[in-house]
Each structure stands twice: as structure tokens, then as C-alpha cells.
Amino acid sequence: MGRCRRESLAHLKRYLKEFAGRHNNRRADTAEQMRRMVHGLLGKTLTYRQLTGKTAAKC
């Protein structure tokens, strides 16, 4: 699966969305790909807890 070292069924949906996105953007030049990515990120926040399902370690 390209960049993935180990596939996990828990993350299969994410892998498929990433590959579908790459496929759908394959004909766009780099600048257009970056514009699309930034447009998709605007107004969104991803916390550590959402990403990992756990809280950050305290220092």
C-alpha cells in the first residue's frame, strides 16, 4: 500500500480516503493540489484526542 508500513483494519477507512483523494487529484499540478488541500482544511481543528483517542502526556 505505498507509504503505509502496516495496514490496520481500524484505520482502513482513512487509508481508502487518502488513496481516493490522491487518485482524484492525480492530474492537478502541485499548486492546484495545495490549493485544494488548504481549502479543505479551512475552519477545521483536529485535536490530539481526536487523532489518537487518548489525552496528551503531562510533562
N, C-alpha and C positions, 0 to 999 in steps of 0.2 A: 504494500500500500504506500509506496513512495516514501514520504518523510516519516511515517509512523513506524516506530520500532516494534511495538506490540499493540495489537488491537484488543480492545475490551468491549464486550457486549454492552456494558454500562454506558459507553461513550459512542456506540455505533451511530446513533442519530447525528451526533456532532460531526463525526468523520464524513458521513454521507453529505451533510450540508456543506462542509468545506469543499469536498470534491465537486459537488454540483456547482458551487459558486465559481470554482476555478474553470470548470468546463464552460459555464455560461459567459465568462469573461475572457476566454482564450483569444478572441480576435481583437480585443481592445488593446490599444497601446498602453504603455506604462502610466502615462499621465492620466488617461481616462480611467484606468483601474484604480488609481489612487483617489481620483475624484469620487468614484462610486463608493469606495471604502469609507472615505470621510463622510460622505452624505449619509451612509448607513449608520455611522457612529454618532452623529449629532444628536444630542439630547439623551443619550443613554449612559447609564452608570453600571459598572459591574464590580461588585464588592468581592473581597476575598472569600467571605462566607458563601456567596452565590456561586463562585467559581469552584470552591473546594468542598463546600458542605461543612466546614469547621471554622472555628474562630482562630484569629492570629495568636501566636505565642506571645506572652508578655515578656518584656526584657527585664 
